[in-house]
Amino acid sequence: MLFTLLAFAVALGVLITFHELGHYWVARLCGVRVLTFSVGFGKIVLRRRDRHGTEWALSAIPLGGYVKMLDDPLPNATAEQAAQAFNRKSLRQRSAIVAAGPIANLLLAALLYSALNMVGTSEPAAILAAAPAHSQAAQAGVMAGDRITAVNGHPVQSWGEARWQLLDPLTTGGEVRLQVDTREGQARERILRLHAVAIEPEGVDLMAEAGLALAMPQPRISGVNPGGAGEAAGLRDGDLIVAVGDIDKPGSGAVVEEIQKYPGQPVSITVQRDGAPLSFTVVPQAHTGDDGVQVGRIGVMLAADFPMVTVRYGLIDSLYRGIAKTADTVWFSLKMMGRMLTGDVSMRNVSGPVTIADYAGQTARVGLAAYIGFLALISVSIGVLNLLPIPMLDGGHLMYYAFEAIRGKPLPEKWLESGQRVGLGLLAALMGLAFFNDFTRLFS
């Protein structure tokens, strides 16, 4: 729990502070006086004032930050000092300052995605299992061993990249062209015809529903128990199992099921060791389960041996892909919001801080690359959310400025106050829904 909370606090602190830095940088460029920039909320623990008069503070609650600007000129201010007030700036400057926070989040996401592309990540190769009968993949002619090389003309190297390119058509439907290399090395095209589906938070895996799944990994022996049947037969740590009994190229589950059928009876196992095939006859030891049924065990541990690829790009290509993925994520988020309004996507998909904290902890445990990918995704979400035309959000202020540009003068104060109340109500309802969904998932 402590690790999850720490991962969540770091994520939220970094992303919201970067958001506020966007406001700060553009405000300074526009000549606005920034009174305070705080990392965190609550009681100030450390403070320092720079030569521009800005107080830089570290506050007790490390869950974000804030920027306090000079909104209106102080009494008896000189003309130069009055010009430093936010409300004295032009409409274009005020709009730029407000938009800078969400844009900073989108730029951060693009940089994080670009960094992952440059450093490289190790991911499963996009090698497909046999498509279930009557599935959309089977109708498209997908065969076991097909390796996806491109989706609708977009080259992919890994299963993760293939899933990303398929995410939109899997949810909205349409025709998808898969370029694949067959098991025999021949280039082929498979055309998937997908239909739109209603998205529920506990719904099925859309890839599997369409008949697309990773090929079962070959089982590799990752440990041999002393005194077990496997050790007695000559099996070793690192052996790749290529056959058991009459089953050729079995998955880990098939190996276990087959061995369980032969308690105290010989069964043949073929492995690949140092590139050469070796056959052994193993007599599984009989064990009686809780249900009284005897099963065979050979005393070895199995590990999944997925074919892996390293996904890495050069500087220019990484930047392009980082920007493209950020733009795709923004567009996909907006489409999902639209589908929520039409009922095609369940409102139960709205997540709050509890779910986000859980994901922060999970990705941090997986590794740095997964955590950085999570940070990029949440950074996009913060940017998109803040650009929505809801009063009290940055997008709400930009909406006011758009009306000001049309009218040629600011909106009446009464309108602004009414908008603030409406915005506060909408945000309270959204947060209430998010917390309700969080606790429903937590206790269901």
Disulfide bonds with the S-S distance in Angstrom:
none
